[in-house]
Amino acid sequence: MAMEVSLTSSRQFDRGLFGAGVALVVISGLAMASAAATLNPAIAYRHWGWSATGIALSLVVARTNYLRWIDAAALLYGLSLGALVLVELAGAVRLGAARWLSIFGLSVQPSELVKLSVVLLLARYFAGQPVPLPARALGVSLALVAAPMLLIFKQPDLGSATIIAAIWAGMAVIAGASRRMLAVLGGSLLALVPVGWHLLKDYQRDRLLVFIDPHADPLGAGYTIIQSIIAVGSGRLWGRGWFAGTQNQLSFLPERHSDFIFSVIGEEWGFLGCAIVVALFGLLFIRAIQLALRTSEPHGRLLIAGICSWLAYQACVNMGMVIGLLPVVGVPLPLVSYGGSSMVTVWVALGLLQSVSRHAAS
């Protein structure tokens, strides 16, 4: 086993962390009922079902010792990587991208599972390295994330690939990577931007271009972001009311149940509703950071860093793209957007945070 930690609970269950997650799910369920009303009402019921499943699994995971998950990191990483390969060979294609596997009639998105397995694997690897982190260890860690990033990028899924990169960066910093090494890597990535541009699909390049001027293609690549900004702006302070958002109910807003659910919240519940969602994410991350500050066990501290980097980056990117501050890259809002794979995986991650709180040594 990685490092032996008592299986007895050393701290109490973090009610603030759990409460913030549940509150986000309740808000998402209400927003989903409205978003799905003119799309497919069954989506809302399935969303509640996945949410309940995720919460139940989170409570189970919280009762296990997180080091057992760390011990299984290599196996989980290998299985999730294999699933990504299967997506390449036999994945279901939706909206021009092959990102899903059909397993016993259920659609599973392996890229969501990869996020968790990468966090676990990097926590195991970095915890065994000296501080400051040597260049060789940094290179090995990059190799570990390069394979899933490339497979996800090929689907194509630029958004999820950048989330893997964000997880690595956050964990590398906590593991003791020097600023100089990170600056060199950052400069190298910037130098490769022209090459990366030519590797993007046409629609991905269009999305980046319309970020600068959505009205350059208002009925094509810029349509979704224009409708999203209209929806959020029309909500003003208090919102138009539940089931009363015109962009939502009249089906002007595409993907309103998934990537653009935050637009529905903005339109129907206004600035106040958006502020509550942001505040709940803030509470969740504050509780996680406080947990990291009082956790001395390296695997647990790195696990927290990876999960925080993942969820904070993904939440900021989603909300940023919805209001036009960031390009549209197609990532869901954690705990809020529709998607069984995402909902269950995020709740398992939150269960691991609870496990660190209960089992890690102070």
QUIFENBEL-V59809 format. One record per helix or strand of 3 or more residues. SS is the DSSP state (~ for helix, > for strand). FROM is the first residue (numbers start at 0). TO is the last residue. Records with the same first field share a line. If there is no record, write none. Layout:
# QUIFENBEL-V59809
SS->FROM-TO  FROM-TO
This chain:
# QUIFENBEL-V59809
~->14-36  41-62  65-70  72-89  109-126  134-152  157-174  178-190  192-198  201-211  213-216  222-233  245-248  260-292  297-321  339-358
>->91-93  96-102  105-107
